Amino acid sequence: MRFLIPQYFNEYTVVNGYGPVHIEARWFNDMINVLFSSEPFVAGMLAIFLDIILHKKDSATRKDRGMHWWDRFHSFKTDTISEEFYHLPFNLNKFFPSV
């Protein structure tokens, strides 16, 4: 999949002189054709898609994705280091509270 889409876009452009996305807006055509002609972009989009469709509630999936590490940073108040690090000078936290 990672190699097929960029190869299709590149071959189509060589044969026809323009990419498979061909509408009135030239800037949009160029943007989409360049993105989908790039193997790293297609691989990244495929990885993001596959990561999103995994079961989020499964503990093994959460651990594989590294989500268990972020649990303690989910709320600003649960981590004292965050509270100390983002503390505003001159006691301005009274007027501008953190989220």
Biopython code that builds the backbone (N, CA, C, O; Angstrom):
import numpy as np
from Bio.PDB.StructureBuilder import StructureBuilder

atoms = [
    (1, "MET", "N", (0.832, -1.186, 0.000)),
    (1, "MET", "CA", (0.000, 0.000, 0.000)),
    (1, "MET", "C", (0.880, 1.255, 0.000)),
    (1, "MET", "O", (0.587, 2.228, -0.696)),
    (2, "ARG", "N", (1.946, 1.222, 0.777)),
    (2, "ARG", "CA", (2.816, 2.389, 0.880)),
    (2, "ARG", "C", (3.473, 2.697, -0.458)),
    (2, "ARG", "O", (3.700, 3.862, -0.783)),
    (3, "PHE", "N", (3.779, 1.668, -1.233)),
    (3, "PHE", "CA", (4.465, 1.878, -2.503)),
    (3, "PHE", "C", (3.501, 2.031, -3.676)),
    (3, "PHE", "O", (3.851, 2.659, -4.675)),
    (4, "LEU", "N", (2.301, 1.474, -3.575)),
    (4, "LEU", "CA", (1.376, 1.483, -4.702)),
    (4, "LEU", "C", (0.817, 2.869, -4.995)),
    (4, "LEU", "O", (0.761, 3.276, -6.155)),
    (5, "ILE", "N", (0.407, 3.591, -3.979)),
    (5, "ILE", "CA", (-0.212, 4.905, -4.193)),
    (5, "ILE", "C", (0.784, 5.906, -4.780)),
    (5, "ILE", "O", (0.456, 6.547, -5.778)),
    (6, "PRO", "N", (1.984, 6.074, -4.215)),
    (6, "PRO", "CA", (2.939, 7.002, -4.839)),
    (6, "PRO", "C", (3.343, 6.578, -6.255)),
    (6, "PRO", "O", (3.530, 7.424, -7.129)),
    (7, "GLN", "N", (3.477, 5.274, -6.475)),
    (7, "GLN", "CA", (3.839, 4.798, -7.807)),
    (7, "GLN", "C", (2.736, 5.137, -8.804)),
    (7, "GLN", "O", (3.024, 5.563, -9.923)),
    (8, "TYR", "N", (1.478, 4.951, -8.409)),
    (8, "TYR", "CA", (0.353, 5.292, -9.284)),
    (8, "TYR", "C", (0.354, 6.783, -9.612)),
    (8, "TYR", "O", (0.203, 7.160, -10.774)),
    (9, "PHE", "N", (0.520, 7.628, -8.603)),
    (9, "PHE", "CA", (0.514, 9.075, -8.825)),
    (9, "PHE", "C", (1.671, 9.493, -9.731)),
    (9, "PHE", "O", (1.490, 10.320, -10.624)),
    (10, "ASN", "N", (2.855, 8.930, -9.508)),
    (10, "ASN", "CA", (4.022, 9.290, -10.326)),
    (10, "ASN", "C", (3.870, 8.825, -11.774)),
    (10, "ASN", "O", (4.166, 9.582, -12.698)),
    (11, "GLU", "N", (3.411, 7.585, -11.983)),
    (11, "GLU", "CA", (3.243, 7.075, -13.345)),
    (11, "GLU", "C", (2.136, 7.820, -14.082)),
    (11, "GLU", "O", (2.271, 8.105, -15.272)),
    (12, "TYR", "N", (1.061, 8.132, -13.402)),
    (12, "TYR", "CA", (-0.039, 8.873, -14.019)),
    (12, "TYR", "C", (0.438, 10.248, -14.471)),
    (12, "TYR", "O", (0.077, 10.713, -15.552)),
    (13, "THR", "N", (1.243, 10.890, -13.647)),
    (13, "THR", "CA", (1.765, 12.215, -13.992)),
    (13, "THR", "C", (2.705, 12.146, -15.190)),
    (13, "THR", "O", (2.671, 13.030, -16.046)),
    (14, "VAL", "N", (3.543, 11.114, -15.269)),
    (14, "VAL", "CA", (4.476, 10.973, -16.391)),
    (14, "VAL", "C", (3.713, 10.733, -17.696)),
    (14, "VAL", "O", (4.056, 11.314, -18.725)),
    (15, "VAL", "N", (2.696, 9.893, -17.664)),
    (15, "VAL", "CA", (1.956, 9.539, -18.877)),
    (15, "VAL", "C", (1.076, 10.691, -19.358)),
    (15, "VAL", "O", (1.066, 10.996, -20.551)),
    (16, "ASN", "N", (0.335, 11.337, -18.452)),
    (16, "ASN", "CA", (-0.660, 12.337, -18.849)),
    (16, "ASN", "C", (-0.183, 13.778, -18.761)),
    (16, "ASN", "O", (-0.797, 14.663, -19.356)),
    (17, "GLY", "N", (0.876, 14.029, -18.047)),
    (17, "GLY", "CA", (1.350, 15.401, -17.905)),
    (17, "GLY", "C", (0.736, 16.135, -16.733)),
    (17, "GLY", "O", (1.135, 17.261, -16.433)),
    (18, "TYR", "N", (-0.213, 15.532, -16.072)),
    (18, "TYR", "CA", (-0.815, 16.087, -14.856)),
    (18, "TYR", "C", (-1.215, 14.924, -13.964)),
    (18, "TYR", "O", (-1.312, 13.786, -14.423)),
    (19, "GLY", "N", (-1.445, 15.208, -12.699)),
    (19, "GLY", "CA", (-1.729, 14.152, -11.739)),
    (19, "GLY", "C", (-3.156, 13.650, -11.796)),
    (19, "GLY", "O", (-3.984, 14.220, -12.508)),
    (20, "PRO", "N", (-3.461, 12.587, -11.055)),
    (20, "PRO", "CA", (-4.809, 12.024, -11.040)),
    (20, "PRO", "C", (-5.859, 12.980, -10.471)),
    (20, "PRO", "O", (-7.025, 12.921, -10.863)),
    (21, "VAL", "N", (-5.463, 13.843, -9.565)),
    (21, "VAL", "CA", (-6.390, 14.848, -9.039)),
    (21, "VAL", "C", (-6.330, 16.022, -10.004)),
    (21, "VAL", "O", (-5.314, 16.711, -10.099)),
    (22, "HIS", "N", (-7.427, 16.242, -10.719)),
    (22, "HIS", "CA", (-7.417, 17.259, -11.777)),
    (22, "HIS", "C", (-8.749, 18.011, -11.748)),
    (22, "HIS", "O", (-9.714, 17.612, -12.399)),
    (23, "ILE", "N", (-8.784, 19.114, -10.978)),
    (23, "ILE", "CA", (-9.979, 19.958, -10.912)),
    (23, "ILE", "C", (-9.595, 21.383, -11.301)),
    (23, "ILE", "O", (-8.469, 21.627, -11.737)),
    (24, "GLU", "N", (-10.514, 22.310, -11.148)),
    (24, "GLU", "CA", (-10.281, 23.699, -11.567)),
    (24, "GLU", "C", (-9.162, 24.387, -10.781)),
    (24, "GLU", "O", (-8.394, 25.161, -11.353)),
    (25, "ALA", "N", (-9.066, 24.118, -9.504)),
    (25, "ALA", "CA", (-8.079, 24.794, -8.648)),
    (25, "ALA", "C", (-6.710, 24.132, -8.814)),
    (25, "ALA", "O", (-6.476, 23.038, -8.300)),
    (26, "ARG", "N", (-5.831, 24.787, -9.517)),
    (26, "ARG", "CA", (-4.500, 24.233, -9.799)),
    (26, "ARG", "C", (-3.688, 24.045, -8.514)),
    (26, "ARG", "O", (-2.968, 23.056, -8.376)),
    (27, "TRP", "N", (-3.802, 24.995, -7.568)),
    (27, "TRP", "CA", (-3.044, 24.905, -6.320)),
    (27, "TRP", "C", (-3.454, 23.670, -5.533)),
    (27, "TRP", "O", (-2.611, 23.034, -4.900)),
    (28, "PHE", "N", (-4.744, 23.319, -5.562)),
    (28, "PHE", "CA", (-5.223, 22.133, -4.848)),
    (28, "PHE", "C", (-4.708, 20.866, -5.532)),
    (28, "PHE", "O", (-4.286, 19.922, -4.863)),
    (29, "ASN", "N", (-4.744, 20.850, -6.863)),
    (29, "ASN", "CA", (-4.215, 19.702, -7.614)),
    (29, "ASN", "C", (-2.757, 19.446, -7.258)),
    (29, "ASN", "O", (-2.364, 18.318, -6.960)),
    (30, "ASP", "N", (-1.964, 20.515, -7.294)),
    (30, "ASP", "CA", (-0.535, 20.371, -7.002)),
    (30, "ASP", "C", (-0.300, 19.887, -5.579)),
    (30, "ASP", "O", (0.556, 19.035, -5.338)),
    (31, "MET", "N", (-1.063, 20.433, -4.637)),
    (31, "MET", "CA", (-0.886, 20.061, -3.238)),
    (31, "MET", "C", (-1.186, 18.572, -3.026)),
    (31, "MET", "O", (-0.384, 17.866, -2.414)),
    (32, "ILE", "N", (-2.314, 18.096, -3.517)),
    (32, "ILE", "CA", (-2.692, 16.694, -3.323)),
    (32, "ILE", "C", (-1.751, 15.766, -4.091)),
    (32, "ILE", "O", (-1.333, 14.733, -3.569)),
    (33, "ASN", "N", (-1.422, 16.129, -5.316)),
    (33, "ASN", "CA", (-0.538, 15.271, -6.119)),
    (33, "ASN", "C", (0.856, 15.157, -5.509)),
    (33, "ASN", "O", (1.449, 14.078, -5.528)),
    (34, "VAL", "N", (1.378, 16.240, -4.976)),
    (34, "VAL", "CA", (2.704, 16.190, -4.345)),
    (34, "VAL", "C", (2.663, 15.346, -3.076)),
    (34, "VAL", "O", (3.558, 14.536, -2.838)),
    (35, "LEU", "N", (1.628, 15.533, -2.262)),
    (35, "LEU", "CA", (1.538, 14.768, -1.017)),
    (35, "LEU", "C", (1.434, 13.273, -1.287)),
    (35, "LEU", "O", (2.153, 12.482, -0.677)),
    (36, "PHE", "N", (0.547, 12.881, -2.197)),
    (36, "PHE", "CA", (0.346, 11.453, -2.433)),
    (36, "PHE", "C", (1.403, 10.841, -3.347)),
    (36, "PHE", "O", (1.405, 9.627, -3.549)),
    (37, "SER", "N", (2.288, 11.642, -3.895)),
    (37, "SER", "CA", (3.436, 11.115, -4.636)),
    (37, "SER", "C", (4.599, 10.808, -3.703)),
    (37, "SER", "O", (5.587, 10.203, -4.120)),
    (38, "SER", "N", (4.489, 11.217, -2.457)),
    (38, "SER", "CA", (5.557, 11.041, -1.479)),
    (38, "SER", "C", (5.334, 9.762, -0.670)),
    (38, "SER", "O", (4.308, 9.612, -0.008)),
    (39, "GLU", "N", (6.294, 8.850, -0.728)),
    (39, "GLU", "CA", (6.184, 7.599, 0.031)),
    (39, "GLU", "C", (6.139, 7.818, 1.545)),
    (39, "GLU", "O", (5.343, 7.160, 2.216)),
    (40, "PRO", "N", (6.957, 8.713, 2.115)),
    (40, "PRO", "CA", (6.871, 8.925, 3.564)),
    (40, "PRO", "C", (5.510, 9.467, 4.010)),
    (40, "PRO", "O", (5.019, 9.090, 5.074)),
    (41, "PHE", "N", (4.901, 10.337, 3.217)),
    (41, "PHE", "CA", (3.588, 10.870, 3.577)),
    (41, "PHE", "C", (2.536, 9.766, 3.581)),
    (41, "PHE", "O", (1.745, 9.665, 4.519)),
    (42, "VAL", "N", (2.523, 8.946, 2.546)),
    (42, "VAL", "CA", (1.539, 7.864, 2.460)),
    (42, "VAL", "C", (1.760, 6.858, 3.582)),
    (42, "VAL", "O", (0.795, 6.373, 4.173)),
    (43, "ALA", "N", (3.017, 6.536, 3.884)),
    (43, "ALA", "CA", (3.309, 5.605, 4.977)),
    (43, "ALA", "C", (2.867, 6.183, 6.316)),
    (43, "ALA", "O", (2.313, 5.463, 7.147)),
    (44, "GLY", "N", (3.103, 7.466, 6.533)),
    (44, "GLY", "CA", (2.672, 8.106, 7.778)),
    (44, "GLY", "C", (1.164, 8.139, 7.919)),
    (44, "GLY", "O", (0.636, 7.869, 8.998)),
    (45, "MET", "N", (0.461, 8.466, 6.842)),
    (45, "MET", "CA", (-1.000, 8.490, 6.892)),
    (45, "MET", "C", (-1.565, 7.097, 7.144)),
    (45, "MET", "O", (-2.538, 6.943, 7.882)),
    (46, "LEU", "N", (-0.959, 6.087, 6.534)),
    (46, "LEU", "CA", (-1.388, 4.711, 6.762)),
    (46, "LEU", "C", (-1.139, 4.304, 8.213)),
    (46, "LEU", "O", (-1.975, 3.635, 8.820)),
    (47, "ALA", "N", (-0.004, 4.699, 8.770)),
    (47, "ALA", "CA", (0.306, 4.385, 10.171)),
    (47, "ALA", "C", (-0.669, 5.078, 11.110)),
    (47, "ALA", "O", (-1.122, 4.475, 12.083)),
    (48, "ILE", "N", (-0.996, 6.331, 10.836)),
    (48, "ILE", "CA", (-1.962, 7.051, 11.674)),
    (48, "ILE", "C", (-3.326, 6.386, 11.596)),
    (48, "ILE", "O", (-3.990, 6.213, 12.618)),
    (49, "PHE", "N", (-3.753, 6.010, 10.392)),
    (49, "PHE", "CA", (-5.048, 5.353, 10.223)),
    (49, "PHE", "C", (-5.100, 4.036, 10.990)),
    (49, "PHE", "O", (-6.073, 3.761, 11.691)),
    (50, "LEU", "N", (-4.060, 3.229, 10.858)),
    (50, "LEU", "CA", (-4.044, 1.946, 11.561)),
    (50, "LEU", "C", (-3.972, 2.134, 13.073)),
    (50, "LEU", "O", (-4.528, 1.328, 13.820)),
    (51, "ASP", "N", (-3.305, 3.173, 13.529)),
    (51, "ASP", "CA", (-3.223, 3.452, 14.959)),
    (51, "ASP", "C", (-4.577, 3.887, 15.509)),
    (51, "ASP", "O", (-4.922, 3.549, 16.641)),
    (52, "ILE", "N", (-5.338, 4.623, 14.729)),
    (52, "ILE", "CA", (-6.636, 5.119, 15.183)),
    (52, "ILE", "C", (-7.659, 3.996, 15.285)),
    (52, "ILE", "O", (-8.499, 4.015, 16.184)),
    (53, "ILE", "N", (-7.608, 3.013, 14.378)),
    (53, "ILE", "CA", (-8.650, 1.990, 14.369)),
    (53, "ILE", "C", (-8.433, 0.893, 15.413)),
    (53, "ILE", "O", (-9.275, 0.005, 15.553)),
    (54, "LEU", "N", (-7.324, 0.940, 16.143)),
    (54, "LEU", "CA", (-7.109, -0.048, 17.202)),
    (54, "LEU", "C", (-8.078, 0.185, 18.353)),
    (54, "LEU", "O", (-8.568, 1.299, 18.543)),
    (55, "HIS", "N", (-8.352, -0.855, 19.114)),
    (55, "HIS", "CA", (-9.241, -0.744, 20.267)),
    (55, "HIS", "C", (-8.555, 0.069, 21.362)),
    (55, "HIS", "O", (-7.482, -0.302, 21.837)),
    (56, "LYS", "N", (-9.168, 1.161, 21.753)),
    (56, "LYS", "CA", (-8.545, 2.062, 22.721)),
    (56, "LYS", "C", (-8.656, 1.561, 24.154)),
    (56, "LYS", "O", (-7.834, 1.926, 24.994)),
    (57, "LYS", "N", (-9.638, 0.746, 24.447)),
    (57, "LYS", "CA", (-9.855, 0.290, 25.822)),
    (57, "LYS", "C", (-8.991, -0.909, 26.197)),
    (57, "LYS", "O", (-8.827, -1.199, 27.382)),
    (58, "ASP", "N", (-8.443, -1.603, 25.221)),
    (58, "ASP", "CA", (-7.630, -2.784, 25.477)),
    (58, "ASP", "C", (-6.311, -2.370, 26.132)),
    (58, "ASP", "O", (-5.616, -1.492, 25.622)),
    (59, "SER", "N", (-5.964, -2.997, 27.262)),
    (59, "SER", "CA", (-4.766, -2.591, 28.006)),
    (59, "SER", "C", (-3.481, -2.873, 27.223)),
    (59, "SER", "O", (-2.531, -2.096, 27.312)),
    (60, "ALA", "N", (-3.433, -3.963, 26.462)),
    (60, "ALA", "CA", (-2.239, -4.266, 25.673)),
    (60, "ALA", "C", (-2.044, -3.234, 24.564)),
    (60, "ALA", "O", (-0.917, -2.834, 24.271)),
    (61, "THR", "N", (-3.137, -2.810, 23.955)),
    (61, "THR", "CA", (-3.054, -1.792, 22.902)),
    (61, "THR", "C", (-2.601, -0.464, 23.478)),
    (61, "THR", "O", (-1.773, 0.223, 22.879)),
    (62, "ARG", "N", (-3.137, -0.094, 24.643)),
    (62, "ARG", "CA", (-2.729, 1.160, 25.286)),
    (62, "ARG", "C", (-1.239, 1.140, 25.606)),
    (62, "ARG", "O", (-0.550, 2.147, 25.441)),
    (63, "LYS", "N", (-0.743, -0.005, 26.065)),
    (63, "LYS", "CA", (0.677, -0.103, 26.402)),
    (63, "LYS", "C", (1.537, -0.042, 25.140)),
    (63, "LYS", "O", (2.585, 0.605, 25.140)),
    (64, "ASP", "N", (1.108, -0.709, 24.063)),
    (64, "ASP", "CA", (1.859, -0.676, 22.806)),
    (64, "ASP", "C", (1.933, 0.731, 22.229)),
    (64, "ASP", "O", (2.945, 1.106, 21.637)),
    (65, "ARG", "N", (0.881, 1.504, 22.396)),
    (65, "ARG", "CA", (0.837, 2.867, 21.866)),
    (65, "ARG", "C", (1.531, 3.862, 22.789)),
    (65, "ARG", "O", (1.737, 5.013, 22.403)),
    (66, "GLY", "N", (1.896, 3.443, 24.001)),
    (66, "GLY", "CA", (2.567, 4.332, 24.938)),
    (66, "GLY", "C", (1.619, 5.223, 25.703)),
    (66, "GLY", "O", (2.046, 6.201, 26.317)),
    (67, "MET", "N", (0.326, 4.900, 25.678)),
    (67, "MET", "CA", (-0.669, 5.748, 26.334)),
    (67, "MET", "C", (-0.592, 5.657, 27.857)),
    (67, "MET", "O", (-0.957, 6.604, 28.554)),
    (68, "HIS", "N", (-0.120, 4.526, 28.375)),
    (68, "HIS", "CA", (-0.026, 4.387, 29.833)),
    (68, "HIS", "C", (0.956, 5.405, 30.416)),
    (68, "HIS", "O", (0.813, 5.815, 31.568)),
    (69, "TRP", "N", (1.931, 5.805, 29.643)),
    (69, "TRP", "CA", (2.912, 6.779, 30.111)),
    (69, "TRP", "C", (2.284, 8.160, 30.239)),
    (69, "TRP", "O", (2.678, 8.935, 31.110)),
    (70, "TRP", "N", (1.317, 8.481, 29.386)),
    (70, "TRP", "CA", (0.692, 9.811, 29.381)),
    (70, "TRP", "C", (-0.435, 9.947, 30.399)),
    (70, "TRP", "O", (-0.928, 11.054, 30.612)),
    (71, "ASP", "N", (-0.856, 8.856, 31.030)),
    (71, "ASP", "CA", (-1.993, 8.917, 31.958)),
    (71, "ASP", "C", (-1.770, 9.900, 33.100)),
    (71, "ASP", "O", (-2.699, 10.604, 33.494)),
    (72, "ARG", "N", (-0.573, 9.959, 33.628)),
    (72, "ARG", "CA", (-0.350, 10.859, 34.765)),
    (72, "ARG", "C", (-0.305, 12.327, 34.340)),
    (72, "ARG", "O", (-0.443, 13.207, 35.190)),
    (73, "PHE", "N", (-0.119, 12.614, 33.062)),
    (73, "PHE", "CA", (-0.113, 13.986, 32.560)),
    (73, "PHE", "C", (-1.461, 14.396, 31.977)),
    (73, "PHE", "O", (-1.598, 15.495, 31.439)),
    (74, "HIS", "N", (-2.452, 13.518, 32.081)),
    (74, "HIS", "CA", (-3.770, 13.804, 31.499)),
    (74, "HIS", "C", (-4.403, 15.029, 32.142)),
    (74, "HIS", "O", (-5.062, 15.821, 31.469)),
    (75, "SER", "N", (-4.205, 15.179, 33.417)),
    (75, "SER", "CA", (-4.743, 16.336, 34.134)),
    (75, "SER", "C", (-3.585, 17.163, 34.682)),
    (75, "SER", "O", (-2.586, 16.619, 35.153)),
    (76, "PHE", "N", (-3.731, 18.455, 34.616)),
    (76, "PHE", "CA", (-2.678, 19.359, 35.084)),
    (76, "PHE", "C", (-2.473, 19.228, 36.587)),
    (76, "PHE", "O", (-1.343, 19.320, 37.065)),
    (77, "LYS", "N", (-3.537, 19.016, 37.328)),
    (77, "LYS", "CA", (-3.464, 18.989, 38.795)),
    (77, "LYS", "C", (-2.840, 17.714, 39.349)),
    (77, "LYS", "O", (-2.377, 17.713, 40.490)),
    (78, "THR", "N", (-2.813, 16.627, 38.580)),
    (78, "THR", "CA", (-2.300, 15.362, 39.115)),
    (78, "THR", "C", (-0.780, 15.297, 39.145)),
    (78, "THR", "O", (-0.217, 14.447, 39.835)),
    (79, "ASP", "N", (-0.112, 16.165, 38.420)),
    (79, "ASP", "CA", (1.345, 16.130, 38.367)),
    (79, "ASP", "C", (1.907, 17.391, 39.018)),
    (79, "ASP", "O", (1.701, 18.496, 38.517)),
    (80, "THR", "N", (2.613, 17.226, 40.128)),
    (80, "THR", "CA", (3.152, 18.388, 40.839)),
    (80, "THR", "C", (4.283, 19.053, 40.067)),
    (80, "THR", "O", (4.499, 20.258, 40.194)),
    (81, "ILE", "N", (5.002, 18.274, 39.270)),
    (81, "ILE", "CA", (6.091, 18.858, 38.486)),
    (81, "ILE", "C", (5.539, 19.847, 37.466)),
    (81, "ILE", "O", (6.117, 20.915, 37.264)),
    (82, "SER", "N", (4.431, 19.505, 36.825)),
    (82, "SER", "CA", (3.810, 20.421, 35.860)),
    (82, "SER", "C", (3.358, 21.691, 36.551)),
    (82, "SER", "O", (3.517, 22.790, 36.021)),
    (83, "GLU", "N", (2.800, 21.537, 37.722)),
    (83, "GLU", "CA", (2.308, 22.705, 38.451)),
    (83, "GLU", "C", (3.471, 23.638, 38.818)),
    (83, "GLU", "O", (3.341, 24.858, 38.719)),
    (84, "GLU", "N", (4.590, 23.071, 39.237)),
    (84, "GLU", "CA", (5.758, 23.894, 39.564)),
    (84, "GLU", "C", (6.370, 24.514, 38.307)),
    (84, "GLU", "O", (6.788, 25.671, 38.325)),
    (85, "PHE", "N", (6.422, 23.760, 37.238)),
    (85, "PHE", "CA", (7.072, 24.228, 36.015)),
    (85, "PHE", "C", (6.298, 25.371, 35.358)),
    (85, "PHE", "O", (6.894, 26.332, 34.872)),
    (86, "TYR", "N", (4.970, 25.262, 35.346)),
    (86, "TYR", "CA", (4.151, 26.267, 34.674)),
    (86, "TYR", "C", (3.632, 27.343, 35.621)),
    (86, "TYR", "O", (2.736, 28.105, 35.258)),
    (87, "HIS", "N", (4.173, 27.413, 36.807)),
    (87, "HIS", "CA", (3.761, 28.429, 37.766)),
    (87, "HIS", "C", (4.207, 29.804, 37.273)),
    (87, "HIS", "O", (5.371, 29.994, 36.921)),
    (88, "LEU", "N", (3.282, 30.756, 37.249)),
    (88, "LEU", "CA", (3.600, 32.101, 36.770)),
    (88, "LEU", "C", (4.298, 32.912, 37.854)),
    (88, "LEU", "O", (4.022, 32.721, 39.038)),
    (89, "PRO", "N", (5.186, 33.799, 37.474)),
    (89, "PRO", "CA", (5.892, 34.617, 38.471)),
    (89, "PRO", "C", (4.966, 35.658, 39.097)),
    (89, "PRO", "O", (3.893, 35.958, 38.572)),
    (90, "PHE", "N", (5.403, 36.193, 40.219)),
    (90, "PHE", "CA", (4.698, 37.262, 40.942)),
    (90, "PHE", "C", (3.276, 36.865, 41.336)),
    (90, "PHE", "O", (2.390, 37.716, 41.410)),
    (91, "ASN", "N", (3.061, 35.587, 41.586)),
    (91, "ASN", "CA", (1.775, 35.079, 42.064)),
    (91, "ASN", "C", (0.623, 35.411, 41.106)),
    (91, "ASN", "O", (-0.498, 35.669, 41.543)),
    (92, "LEU", "N", (0.906, 35.402, 39.809)),
    (92, "LEU", "CA", (-0.110, 35.704, 38.798)),
    (92, "LEU", "C", (-1.070, 34.544, 38.549)),
    (92, "LEU", "O", (-2.047, 34.699, 37.817)),
    (93, "ASN", "N", (-0.804, 33.388, 39.149)),
    (93, "ASN", "CA", (-1.708, 32.251, 38.978)),
    (93, "ASN", "C", (-3.091, 32.520, 39.552)),
    (93, "ASN", "O", (-4.062, 31.880, 39.148)),
    (94, "LYS", "N", (-3.195, 33.455, 40.486)),
    (94, "LYS", "CA", (-4.514, 33.809, 41.024)),
    (94, "LYS", "C", (-5.378, 34.439, 39.938)),
    (94, "LYS", "O", (-6.589, 34.222, 39.901)),
    (95, "PHE", "N", (-4.761, 35.215, 39.058)),
    (95, "PHE", "CA", (-5.507, 35.930, 38.025)),
    (95, "PHE", "C", (-5.613, 35.149, 36.716)),
    (95, "PHE", "O", (-6.577, 35.309, 35.967)),
    (96, "PHE", "N", (-4.617, 34.304, 36.445)),
    (96, "PHE", "CA", (-4.591, 33.506, 35.214)),
    (96, "PHE", "C", (-4.405, 32.036, 35.587)),
    (96, "PHE", "O", (-3.297, 31.511, 35.477)),
    (97, "PRO", "N", (-5.462, 31.368, 36.022)),
    (97, "PRO", "CA", (-5.311, 29.969, 36.441)),
    (97, "PRO", "C", (-5.033, 29.055, 35.245)),
    (97, "PRO", "O", (-5.500, 29.297, 34.133)),
    (98, "SER", "N", (-4.272, 28.016, 35.504)),
    (98, "SER", "CA", (-3.990, 27.032, 34.458)),
    (98, "SER", "C", (-5.194, 26.130, 34.281)),
    (98, "SER", "O", (-6.014, 25.972, 35.186)),
    (99, "VAL", "N", (-5.284, 25.554, 33.121)),
    (99, "VAL", "CA", (-6.429, 24.686, 32.805)),
    (99, "VAL", "C", (-6.309, 23.393, 33.550)),
    (99, "VAL", "O", (-7.171, 22.524, 33.423)),
]
sb = StructureBuilder()
sb.init_structure("model")
sb.init_model(0)
sb.init_chain("A")
sb.init_seg("    ")
for serial, (resi, resn, name, xyz) in enumerate(atoms, 1):
    if name == "N":
        sb.init_residue(resn, " ", resi, " ")
    sb.init_atom(name, np.array(xyz, "f"), 0.0, 1.0, " ", f" {name:<3s}", serial, name[0])
structure = sb.get_structure()
